[in-house]
Amino acid sequence: MANQNGRPVAPARKLVAGVIGTIAAFVMLFGLGMSSWAIVALGAAMLALAIGIGIVNVASRGARAWVSGNAQVRAVSERPATSIYGRAELRILIMAPGLPNEEVTVRDPRVPVAKWPIAGDIIPITVDVDDLRRVKIDWDEAETREATVTNGPPTMYEEDLPDDDLLGGEPEPPPWVPPQHQPPYPSTPTSPSHPPRNSAVPPPGPT
């Protein structure tokens, strides 16, 4: 957890414990110099308080405080081609409320390939206020990129096919296909009332 100035609480406790311990030591020495056991007891109490603050500070290190924010990707390793998850090394700029903007390197062993970022992307993160190098990327909230198929055959569309004129016209049928049956042309009938030209006419017989 951060205070209003954006500084972590743990270093502030450490500073307070050090100041109280220094004052306690000075008070104890002052009391011994004056042979005043009351002042020595006061210094001892202050020293115990400083030690108590230091112990609480050490015990509270296990309960880390995290802040949600975003990060801008400055550089990222290459995306694997044939897997669903991959190991990535990212150089990101932390942009979290109450914390200074700082570039850190994050190594994530399980990054979804469908959400693999590129330089310039903004990704959601959570960061430790005591150590900005401790960053967790929320891949569940990250934007999914459209997967590109690179191993399959290219998609052919009708407009991509060459014209028949470029191929020399209609293709000839294979030899095992019989030619199409065409009916013969009808012959012109000859009228029986008109004999054909240049035909011999028999002479009339005797009456």
Residue pairs with C-beta under 8 A, 6 or more apart in sequence:
1 9
1 65
1 129
2 8
2 9
2 65
2 67
2 98
2 99
2 129
3 9
3 12
6 98
6 99
6 100
8 65
8 129
8 130
9 65
10 57
10 60
10 61
10 130
13 53
13 54
13 56
13 57
13 60
14 54
14 57
16 53
17 50
17 51
17 53
17 54
17 57
18 50
20 46
20 47
20 49
20 50
20 53
21 46
21 47
21 50
21 51
21 54
23 46
24 43
24 44
24 45
24 46
24 47
24 49
24 50
25 43
25 47
26 43
27 39
27 40
27 42
27 43
27 46
28 39
28 40
28 43
28 44
28 47
29 43
30 39
30 43
31 37
31 38
31 39
31 40
31 41
31 42
31 43
32 40
61 130
64 128
64 129
64 130
64 134
65 128
65 129
65 130
66 126
66 127
66 128
66 129
66 136
67 96
67 97
67 98
67 99
67 126
67 127
67 129
68 96
68 124
68 125
68 126
69 94
69 95
69 96
69 97
69 99
69 124
69 125
69 126
69 127
70 95
70 96
70 122
70 123
70 124
70 125
71 92
71 93
71 94
71 95
71 122
71 123
71 124
71 125
71 135
71 137
72 92
72 93
72 95
72 120
72 121
72 122
73 90
73 91
73 92
73 117
73 118
73 119
73 120
73 121
73 122
73 123
74 91
74 92
74 93
74 103
74 119
75 90
75 91
75 119
76 88
76 89
76 90
76 91
76 116
76 117
76 118
76 119
77 87
77 88
77 89
77 90
79 86
79 88
79 113
79 116
80 86
80 113
81 150
83 113
84 112
84 113
84 114
85 110
85 111
85 112
85 113
86 111
86 113
86 116
87 107
87 108
87 109
87 110
87 111
88 107
88 108
88 111
88 116
89 105
89 106
89 107
89 108
90 105
90 106
90 107
90 108
90 117
90 137
91 103
91 104
91 105
91 106
92 103
92 104
92 105
92 106
92 123
92 125
92 135
93 101
93 102
93 103
94 101
94 102
94 103
94 104
94 125
94 127
94 132
94 135
95 101
96 125
96 127
98 129
99 127
99 129
99 132
100 132
102 132
104 132
104 133
104 135
106 135
106 137
108 137
111 137
111 139
112 139
112 142
113 147
114 144
114 145
114 147
115 139
115 142
115 143
115 144
115 145
116 145
117 123
117 142
121 143
123 137
123 138
123 142
124 137
124 138
124 141
124 142
125 135
125 136
125 137
125 138
126 135
126 136
126 138
127 134
127 135
127 136
128 134
128 135
164 170
190 196
